[in-house]
């Protein structure tokens, strides 16, 4: 069927897309462009003129070719289109696309979750990171997870001597091994980070220079109902990794934390905050190992994220479920998260805690509304209520005034209030791990112990 196509964006993406459509020699016709900043014979108006142009030009398909646009701009533009008959397509806002100078029609997909969240994608120069990683052995915990696997993939491109992938998830490690079959200098180890003798052996055998600790339980409602395992894995595993790194002379450890560690009302966030405290205490001891932590919000493509839930619901024709009309979240892509984690290795002083620029928080109801409009008009949205341990909004630091810039535009350093008695805190953290391992405390008592660290856990 012959389609009359209106392209939104007259930059490189829009112009090369139009040339590609015309070069294909099919029946489709590019009627013109919309652009807020550019004028000319082909530019039929601004984004605000979309409904007028659709009517005047009998547009069948609106193709959004603004891969560097703010997600809010895309959402608001989609919401402004009045005709339900007009199809929508979009050039994906992925790192692979925005770093290219040209876009082809094969890059255009139906409007997807990735195109409606986050903020302006960030292009990263990894030259300095390559200089830092080149020739070194790097160990990644949680290597089969969403963030860990992408982190491993990025690291293998930086010319390391070896990347050691540690994870207890056998199927995930197998999938990672298949994914990186063409990469050399990669080793795969099935190991639980709470298994201290095995962790010690792995570090003794591989002698890592850098450790990225990404392993953690992250599902908020599940951890709320299983506090023993949350503490054993998230805090106990972190202490095991930090202790082993010191014992084996690791040069640099980066602890991957979360925005849910700030004023945590849930068990998962509390365990990640306690991991930050453990890192602070060990840093104060003045070991040869350089420690840093990094916090960020929701990763779009991560396992169990709201995006994955929405994907499944749309595919099955089910109503999208939103917990509360006003709930908001920060978002970033896995590529951005992994690249920024690597960048933090190059910044700051020992023991500093970094936060990543997550842009403006996104209201989940707005996201769901945009998705329904763009993919399946008429699909319902249900408000189902907040889940156990869920917050209305997330924060990236305890005190906004304590956040300072770094040499990287998208990375900031935050300085929380120092512990009054670091060694006593560390001893109490180790006791908490033991209590979670031997199940001497009931779940409610264990949660009360978390509150004893000054955390507002529900």
VMD Tcl script that draws the C-alpha trace (Angstrom):
set ca {
  {0.00 0.00 0.00}
  {1.25 3.46 -0.94}
  {1.89 5.46 2.23}
  {2.27 9.20 2.52}
  {4.98 9.73 5.11}
  {5.61 12.81 7.23}
  {9.07 12.84 8.81}
  {9.52 14.63 12.13}
  {13.03 16.07 12.32}
  {15.04 17.64 9.49}
  {18.47 16.76 10.90}
  {20.83 14.02 9.72}
  {18.43 11.27 10.83}
  {15.42 12.74 9.03}
  {17.20 13.66 5.82}
  {19.02 10.34 5.41}
  {15.82 8.48 6.22}
  {14.02 10.42 3.46}
  {16.82 9.71 0.98}
  {16.70 6.03 1.87}
  {12.92 5.84 1.37}
  {13.22 7.55 -2.01}
  {16.18 5.39 -3.06}
  {14.16 2.23 -2.46}
  {11.98 3.21 -5.40}
  {8.76 1.95 -3.82}
  {5.30 3.51 -3.76}
  {5.79 5.36 -0.47}
  {6.03 9.16 -0.64}
  {7.76 11.55 1.73}
  {5.39 14.52 1.83}
  {7.76 16.67 3.91}
  {9.19 17.36 7.33}
  {8.32 18.97 10.64}
  {11.03 20.72 12.64}
  {11.06 23.31 15.42}
  {14.46 24.74 14.51}
  {14.77 24.42 10.72}
  {12.87 26.13 7.89}
  {12.88 25.50 4.16}
  {10.74 24.30 1.26}
  {10.49 20.74 2.60}
  {9.72 21.78 6.18}
  {5.94 22.05 6.38}
  {5.75 23.38 9.91}
  {6.78 22.89 13.52}
  {5.92 19.93 15.71}
  {2.90 21.87 16.97}
  {1.53 21.95 13.39}
  {1.34 18.17 13.09}
  {-2.45 17.85 12.99}
  {-2.82 20.59 10.37}
  {-0.16 19.01 8.16}
  {-1.64 15.52 8.58}
  {-4.99 16.82 7.33}
  {-3.59 18.95 4.49}
  {-1.21 16.27 3.17}
  {-3.39 13.20 3.82}
  {-0.60 11.66 5.88}
  {-0.74 7.90 6.52}
  {2.45 7.52 8.58}
  {4.29 9.90 10.90}
  {7.93 8.84 11.25}
  {9.74 10.43 14.17}
  {13.42 10.86 13.27}
  {14.78 12.70 16.31}
  {17.06 10.11 17.97}
  {18.71 12.75 20.17}
  {15.47 14.38 21.32}
  {14.44 14.47 24.94}
  {12.04 11.66 25.79}
  {9.55 14.22 27.12}
  {9.48 15.90 23.71}
  {8.69 12.58 22.03}
  {5.97 11.72 24.55}
  {4.28 15.12 24.27}
  {4.44 15.05 20.49}
  {2.84 11.61 20.30}
  {0.12 12.68 22.72}
  {-0.65 15.72 20.53}
  {-1.55 13.66 17.42}
  {-5.35 13.67 17.18}
  {-6.00 11.19 14.36}
  {-6.11 7.57 15.59}
  {-5.85 6.31 12.00}
  {-2.35 7.70 11.48}
  {0.43 5.15 12.00}
  {3.50 6.01 14.03}
  {7.07 4.86 13.57}
  {10.27 6.04 15.15}
  {14.01 5.93 14.67}
  {15.16 4.13 17.85}
  {16.82 6.31 20.47}
  {19.59 3.77 21.07}
  {23.29 4.38 21.40}
  {24.05 2.42 18.22}
  {21.79 4.75 16.23}
  {22.71 8.16 17.67}
  {26.43 7.59 17.24}
  {25.97 7.02 13.48}
  {25.86 9.78 10.88}
  {23.23 8.03 8.75}
  {19.94 6.29 9.37}
  {18.28 3.73 7.11}
  {14.66 2.73 6.80}
  {15.52 -0.61 8.41}
  {16.27 1.36 11.59}
  {12.66 2.51 11.83}
  {10.43 0.48 14.13}
  {7.04 0.84 15.73}
  {7.15 3.17 18.69}
  {8.88 1.17 21.40}
  {9.32 1.51 25.14}
  {12.91 2.69 24.77}
  {11.83 5.72 22.79}
  {9.49 7.10 25.41}
  {11.56 7.13 28.59}
  {14.79 8.46 29.97}
  {16.27 11.63 28.66}
  {18.58 12.78 25.91}
  {20.89 9.84 25.17}
  {24.51 10.43 26.10}
  {27.38 9.65 23.75}
  {30.43 8.45 25.64}
  {34.07 8.71 24.72}
  {35.71 5.62 26.18}
  {39.28 6.42 25.13}
  {40.37 7.27 28.68}
  {38.62 4.16 29.97}
  {40.43 2.06 27.35}
  {43.77 3.46 28.51}
  {42.83 2.55 32.09}
  {41.54 -0.96 31.37}
  {44.03 -1.99 28.68}
  {46.18 -4.92 29.78}
  {44.39 -5.35 33.13}
  {42.35 -8.20 34.54}
  {38.79 -7.17 35.35}
  {36.32 -9.22 37.42}
  {32.57 -8.59 37.21}
  {30.13 -10.07 39.72}
  {26.54 -10.54 38.59}
  {28.02 -10.86 35.11}
  {25.01 -12.69 33.67}
  {22.52 -10.05 34.82}
  {21.09 -7.20 32.81}
  {23.71 -4.63 33.79}
  {26.55 -7.07 34.41}
  {26.31 -8.68 30.96}
  {26.36 -5.33 29.16}
  {29.20 -4.19 31.38}
  {31.18 -7.28 30.40}
  {30.46 -6.68 26.70}
  {31.72 -3.10 26.97}
  {34.83 -4.12 28.90}
  {35.84 -6.72 26.32}
  {36.16 -3.90 23.78}
  {38.65 -1.98 25.93}
  {41.57 -4.39 25.36}
  {41.76 -5.98 28.84}
  {44.13 -8.82 29.59}
  {41.16 -10.83 30.90}
  {37.53 -10.33 31.90}
  {36.36 -12.76 34.60}
  {32.58 -13.23 34.58}
  {31.26 -14.39 37.97}
  {27.62 -15.39 38.45}
  {25.69 -18.25 40.04}
  {23.01 -18.21 37.32}
  {24.11 -21.11 35.11}
  {21.71 -20.44 32.23}
  {22.58 -16.76 32.23}
  {26.30 -17.46 32.12}
  {25.73 -19.91 29.27}
  {23.78 -17.25 27.33}
  {26.55 -14.71 27.99}
  {29.13 -17.20 26.74}
  {27.18 -17.64 23.50}
  {26.74 -13.89 23.12}
  {30.48 -13.26 23.50}
  {31.66 -16.32 21.58}
  {33.76 -14.14 19.28}
  {35.48 -12.29 22.16}
  {38.85 -13.43 23.41}
  {40.28 -13.11 26.92}
  {37.00 -13.89 28.71}
  {36.61 -16.45 31.51}
  {33.32 -17.71 32.94}
  {32.99 -18.83 36.58}
  {29.85 -20.24 38.19}
  {29.99 -18.93 41.75}
  {27.81 -17.52 44.49}
  {29.44 -14.38 45.91}
  {28.44 -15.44 49.41}
  {30.61 -18.56 49.00}
  {33.70 -16.99 50.53}
  {36.18 -19.87 49.97}
  {35.24 -20.08 46.28}
  {35.39 -16.30 45.86}
  {38.81 -16.32 47.51}
  {40.02 -19.05 45.13}
  {38.75 -17.21 42.04}
  {40.55 -14.02 43.02}
  {43.72 -15.95 43.88}
  {43.69 -17.68 40.49}
  {42.82 -14.64 38.36}
  {44.45 -11.77 40.34}
  {42.03 -9.06 39.20}
  {43.17 -5.44 39.03}
  {39.61 -4.07 38.91}
  {36.37 -5.46 40.33}
  {32.89 -4.26 39.35}
  {30.45 -5.59 41.92}
  {27.04 -5.69 40.23}
  {25.61 -8.88 41.78}
  {22.47 -8.27 43.85}
  {18.87 -9.22 44.41}
  {16.93 -6.24 43.04}
  {13.22 -7.16 43.02}
  {11.61 -4.93 45.67}
  {8.41 -6.89 46.58}
  {10.22 -10.27 46.60}
  {12.97 -8.99 48.86}
  {10.34 -7.42 51.11}
  {8.98 -10.90 51.71}
  {12.41 -12.55 51.98}
  {14.58 -10.29 54.12}
  {16.97 -13.06 55.21}
  {18.00 -13.79 51.64}
  {18.14 -10.10 50.74}
  {20.58 -9.41 53.58}
  {22.58 -12.58 53.05}
  {23.08 -11.90 49.36}
  {23.16 -8.12 49.05}
  {25.03 -7.24 52.24}
  {26.81 -10.52 52.98}
  {27.88 -10.90 49.35}
  {29.13 -7.32 49.23}
  {31.20 -7.77 52.39}
  {32.64 -10.98 50.94}
  {33.63 -9.23 47.70}
  {35.16 -6.23 49.49}
  {37.07 -8.43 51.95}
  {38.41 -10.65 49.16}
  {39.43 -7.62 47.10}
  {41.48 -6.27 50.00}
  {43.03 -9.67 50.73}
  {44.15 -10.11 47.11}
  {45.39 -6.60 46.50}
  {42.76 -5.53 43.96}
  {43.58 -2.00 42.84}
  {40.06 -0.68 42.34}
  {36.54 -1.82 43.32}
  {33.33 -0.20 42.06}
  {30.16 -1.09 43.98}
  {27.00 -0.77 41.88}
  {24.27 0.67 44.12}
  {20.80 2.09 43.45}
  {18.68 5.18 44.03}
  {16.57 2.96 46.30}
  {19.43 3.09 48.83}
  {18.48 6.70 49.60}
  {16.06 6.90 52.53}
  {15.12 3.26 51.86}
  {11.59 2.24 52.79}
  {12.09 -1.28 51.45}
  {14.39 -4.15 52.41}
  {16.15 -4.23 49.05}
  {17.09 -0.55 49.20}
  {18.17 -0.94 52.82}
  {20.54 -3.80 52.00}
  {22.12 -1.74 49.22}
  {22.52 1.22 51.60}
  {24.22 -1.03 54.14}
  {26.60 -2.12 51.38}
  {27.49 1.55 50.88}
  {28.17 1.88 54.61}
  {30.43 -1.20 54.55}
  {32.40 0.34 51.69}
  {32.74 3.60 53.66}
  {34.15 1.81 56.71}
  {36.66 -0.24 54.73}
  {37.79 2.86 52.86}
  {38.56 4.59 56.16}
  {40.93 1.77 57.08}
  {43.30 3.06 54.44}
  {43.85 -0.15 52.49}
  {45.68 -0.27 49.16}
  {42.37 -0.99 47.42}
  {40.58 2.05 46.00}
  {36.80 1.88 46.61}
  {33.97 3.76 44.92}
  {30.21 3.32 44.69}
  {27.77 4.48 42.04}
  {24.00 5.00 42.32}
  {21.50 5.22 39.51}
  {17.80 4.64 38.91}
  {15.81 2.19 36.82}
  {17.49 0.65 33.81}
  {15.06 0.42 30.91}
  {15.86 -3.06 29.65}
  {16.74 -4.70 32.95}
  {15.06 -7.93 34.03}
  {11.80 -7.30 35.88}
  {11.62 -3.60 35.02}
  {8.29 -1.86 34.42}
  {9.27 -1.67 30.75}
  {9.45 -5.43 30.46}
  {6.08 -5.72 32.17}
  {4.53 -3.21 29.77}
  {6.07 -5.05 26.80}
  {4.42 -8.33 27.84}
  {1.08 -6.69 28.57}
  {1.00 -4.92 25.19}
  {1.98 -8.11 23.36}
  {-0.85 -9.99 25.10}
  {-3.41 -7.21 24.63}
  {-3.77 -6.77 28.39}
  {-4.38 -3.47 30.22}
  {-1.19 -1.76 31.38}
  {-0.91 -1.83 35.17}
  {0.27 1.30 36.99}
  {0.66 1.29 40.75}
  {-0.34 4.93 41.39}
  {-1.34 7.90 39.18}
  {1.51 10.05 40.50}
  {4.34 7.52 40.91}
  {7.56 8.61 39.13}
  {10.88 6.97 38.31}
  {14.26 7.85 36.84}
  {15.32 5.87 33.77}
  {18.41 5.21 31.70}
  {19.48 2.66 29.10}
  {21.69 -0.32 29.87}
  {24.34 0.99 27.49}
  {24.48 4.31 29.32}
  {24.54 2.61 32.72}
  {27.39 0.25 31.83}
  {29.47 2.94 30.17}
  {29.02 5.35 33.07}
  {29.93 2.64 35.59}
  {33.20 2.18 33.72}
  {33.76 5.95 33.65}
  {33.43 6.22 37.45}
  {36.59 4.10 37.77}
  {38.55 7.07 36.47}
  {37.08 9.72 38.76}
  {37.25 11.02 42.28}
  {38.91 10.17 45.53}
  {38.93 6.90 47.42}
  {35.58 6.13 49.00}
  {33.52 8.62 47.00}
  {29.96 7.79 46.01}
  {28.88 8.83 42.53}
  {25.41 9.50 41.18}
  {24.58 9.47 37.48}
  {22.63 12.15 35.65}
  {19.24 10.51 35.22}
  {17.49 13.59 33.84}
  {13.94 14.39 34.92}
  {11.84 11.68 36.58}
  {9.12 10.20 34.39}
  {5.54 9.80 35.59}
  {4.71 6.14 34.94}
  {1.10 6.94 34.03}
  {2.34 9.34 31.32}
  {4.61 6.61 30.00}
  {1.75 4.08 29.93}
  {-0.56 6.58 28.20}
  {2.05 7.29 25.51}
  {2.64 3.59 24.94}
  {-1.07 2.88 24.53}
  {-1.48 5.80 22.13}
  {1.53 4.75 20.06}
  {1.02 1.00 19.93}
  {-2.53 -0.11 20.74}
  {-5.05 2.74 20.98}
  {-7.95 1.72 23.16}
  {-5.90 -0.56 25.40}
  {-6.84 0.04 29.02}
  {-4.73 1.28 31.93}
  {-5.43 0.01 35.45}
  {-4.30 1.62 38.72}
  {-3.46 -1.32 40.98}
  {-1.96 0.29 44.08}
  {1.59 0.53 45.40}
  {3.36 -2.78 45.95}
  {4.96 -3.72 49.30}
  {8.00 -1.53 49.91}
  {7.40 0.67 46.87}
  {7.99 4.44 47.04}
  {6.10 7.13 45.18}
  {9.37 8.64 43.95}
  {13.07 7.87 44.15}
  {16.00 10.09 45.14}
  {19.63 9.97 44.08}
  {21.16 11.59 47.16}
  {20.32 12.29 50.79}
  {21.06 16.01 50.44}
  {20.88 17.78 47.08}
  {23.30 20.42 48.37}
  {25.95 17.72 48.90}
  {26.11 16.82 45.20}
  {29.10 18.20 43.29}
  {30.23 17.99 39.69}
  {33.11 15.88 38.38}
  {35.23 15.96 35.23}
  {32.42 14.00 33.49}
  {29.28 15.97 32.61}
  {26.94 13.07 33.45}
  {28.55 11.94 36.72}
  {28.28 13.73 40.06}
  {29.76 12.96 43.46}
  {27.68 13.00 46.63}
  {28.97 13.14 50.16}
  {26.69 11.64 52.79}
  {27.06 12.31 56.50}
  {30.05 10.25 57.76}
  {29.52 7.48 60.28}
  {30.09 8.40 63.91}
  {31.66 5.02 64.82}
  {32.72 3.20 61.64}
  {34.23 0.10 63.26}
  {31.20 -0.49 65.50}
  {28.98 -0.13 62.43}
  {31.01 -2.69 60.51}
  {30.85 -5.17 63.41}
  {27.08 -4.71 63.55}
  {26.82 -5.26 59.78}
  {28.73 -8.54 60.05}
  {26.48 -9.63 62.94}
  {23.41 -8.83 60.84}
  {24.73 -11.04 58.05}
  {25.28 -13.91 60.49}
  {21.75 -13.51 61.83}
  {20.37 -13.65 58.29}
  {22.41 -16.80 57.53}
  {21.41 -18.81 60.58}
  {17.78 -17.61 60.67}
  {17.93 -16.89 64.39}
  {15.63 -13.89 63.89}
  {12.11 -13.90 62.52}
  {11.55 -11.73 59.41}
  {9.88 -8.96 61.41}
  {12.77 -8.88 63.88}
  {15.26 -8.78 61.04}
  {13.49 -5.78 59.50}
  {13.60 -4.12 62.92}
  {17.37 -4.65 62.90}
  {17.52 -2.77 59.60}
  {15.67 0.14 61.21}
  {18.34 0.09 63.92}
  {20.77 1.50 61.32}
  {18.58 4.58 61.04}
  {16.82 3.40 57.87}
  {13.07 4.08 57.41}
  {12.26 0.52 56.30}
  {8.57 -0.38 56.28}
}
mol new
graphics top color blue
foreach p $ca { graphics top sphere $p radius 0.5 }
foreach p [lrange $ca 0 end-1] q [lrange $ca 1 end] { graphics top cylinder $p $q radius 0.2 }
display resetview
